[in-house]
Amino acid sequence: RLQPDILIYDTAGGIQTKEIEELAENCNYFILPLKPDYFNSLGTFEMAKGLSVRNKPHRALISDAHSAGNFARARGIVEILKGDGTLCFDEFIRSSSLVKDANDSGRTVFEMSGLRD
């Protein structure tokens, strides 16, 4: 049986504390995606604090960011997370029809845009 180098376990948002504890016990690194608005950030703030207490490496990733005022909001959320000691990816996943189409078809943005064979 092959042992994977990397295994990605994608959960739904708003999972229960018990499930978070089980994940923290069995995972080495966490990527915490969040949309750049206050309501969606609350769960991420709590999850990041819980992972910090357990000394589990993690990093936040802003997704579904619109290019106008949403970027300013996203940067504000990043500052809050960093202030609490959570690392964040430097880039945001932008909200665009290309990103949504790639997600719907199970392809990458590069494949959808024709930049890759």
C-alpha positions as a printed NumPy array, in Angstrom:
array([[  0.   ,   0.   ,   0.   ],
       [  1.367,   3.417,  -0.973],
       [  1.853,   6.044,   1.688],
       [  0.905,   9.506,   0.375],
       [  3.351,  12.364,   0.756],
       [  0.47 ,  14.814,   0.935],
       [ -3.162,  14.116,   1.665],
       [ -5.66 ,  16.964,   1.416],
       [ -8.781,  16.65 ,   3.525],
       [-11.352,  19.289,   2.612],
       [-14.115,  19.87 ,   5.148],
       [-17.265,  21.897,   5.063],
       [-17.242,  25.144,   6.988],
       [-18.687,  25.274,  10.478],
       [-17.584,  21.813,  11.591],
       [-18.07 ,  20.801,  15.206],
       [-15.379,  21.191,  17.878],
       [-14.992,  17.419,  18.289],
       [-14.255,  17.002,  14.572],
       [-11.754,  19.872,  14.699],
       [ -9.992,  18.178,  17.61 ],
       [ -9.81 ,  14.892,  15.671],
       [ -8.423,  16.69 ,  12.622],
       [ -5.858,  18.508,  14.744],
       [ -4.746,  15.191,  16.166],
       [ -4.267,  13.582,  12.752],
       [ -3.136,  16.4  ,  10.449],
       [  0.227,  18.104,  10.148],
       [ -0.735,  21.393,   8.472],
       [ -3.924,  23.368,   7.967],
       [ -4.962,  25.83 ,   5.282],
       [ -7.926,  27.875,   6.466],
       [ -9.825,  29.383,   3.528],
       [-12.19 ,  32.241,   4.243],
       [-14.228,  34.791,   2.384],
       [-13.298,  38.41 ,   3.09 ],
       [-16.252,  39.369,   5.257],
       [-16.715,  39.556,   8.987],
       [-19.367,  36.819,   9.313],
       [-17.307,  34.235,   7.413],
       [-14.183,  35.217,   9.335],
       [-15.551,  34.413,  12.79 ],
       [-15.203,  30.644,  12.412],
       [-11.722,  31.022,  10.951],
       [-10.621,  33.191,  13.881],
       [-11.816,  30.509,  16.327],
       [-10.255,  27.661,  14.345],
       [ -6.929,  29.51 ,  14.119],
       [ -6.925,  30.101,  17.883],
       [ -7.688,  26.42 ,  18.528],
       [ -4.883,  25.308,  16.226],
       [ -2.45 ,  27.749,  17.854],
       [ -3.257,  26.355,  21.301],
       [ -2.486,  22.87 ,  19.958],
       [  0.742,  24.12 ,  18.285],
       [ -0.545,  23.024,  14.86 ],
       [  0.922,  24.879,  11.867],
       [ -1.713,  26.708,   9.863],
       [ -2.13 ,  29.547,   7.397],
       [ -5.202,  31.487,   6.25 ],
       [ -6.148,  31.888,   2.579],
       [ -8.563,  34.602,   1.468],
       [-10.882,  33.331,  -1.263],
       [-13.694,  34.834,  -3.324],
       [-12.119,  38.297,  -3.188],
       [-13.581,  40.911,  -5.52 ],
       [-11.125,  43.406,  -6.898],
       [-12.722,  46.591,  -5.589],
       [-13.537,  47.289,  -1.921],
       [-13.354,  43.631,  -1.016],
       [ -9.556,  43.653,  -1.302],
       [ -9.369,  46.386,   1.337],
       [-11.649,  44.329,   3.567],
       [ -9.532,  41.225,   2.911],
       [ -6.357,  43.089,   3.875],
       [ -8.064,  44.195,   7.107],
       [ -8.983,  40.604,   7.961],
       [ -5.409,  39.52 ,   7.22 ],
       [ -4.138,  42.143,   9.673],
       [ -6.482,  40.846,  12.397],
       [ -5.336,  37.263,  11.79 ],
       [ -1.672,  38.273,  11.782],
       [ -2.219,  40.235,  14.994],
       [ -3.435,  37.012,  16.591],
       [ -0.35 ,  35.175,  15.283],
       [ -1.893,  33.438,  12.255],
       [  0.164,  33.448,   9.075],
       [ -1.669,  34.288,   5.862],
       [ -0.921,  33.634,   2.219],
       [  0.211,  36.798,   0.447],
       [ -2.12 ,  36.302,  -2.511],
       [ -5.922,  36.129,  -2.54 ],
       [ -8.076,  33.848,  -4.677],
       [-10.028,  36.317,  -6.767],
       [-13.7  ,  35.996,  -7.458],
       [-14.206,  35.693, -11.196],
       [-16.238,  33.67 , -13.645],
       [-13.014,  31.947, -14.759],
       [-12.309,  30.726, -11.211],
       [-15.924,  29.557, -10.791],
       [-15.923,  27.794, -14.177],
       [-12.655,  26.027, -13.349],
       [-14.06 ,  24.908, -10.01 ],
       [-17.281,  23.65 , -11.615],
       [-15.401,  21.637, -14.235],
       [-12.685,  20.272, -11.922],
       [ -9.941,  22.02 , -13.896],
       [ -7.34 ,  24.625, -13.015],
       [ -7.625,  28.271, -13.978],
       [ -4.603,  27.786, -16.261],
       [ -6.368,  24.907, -18.057],
       [ -9.531,  26.994, -18.471],
       [ -7.649,  30.005, -19.842],
       [ -5.673,  27.967, -22.359],
       [ -2.312,  28.827, -20.804],
       [ -1.575,  25.163, -20.303],
       [ -1.895,  22.116, -22.563]])
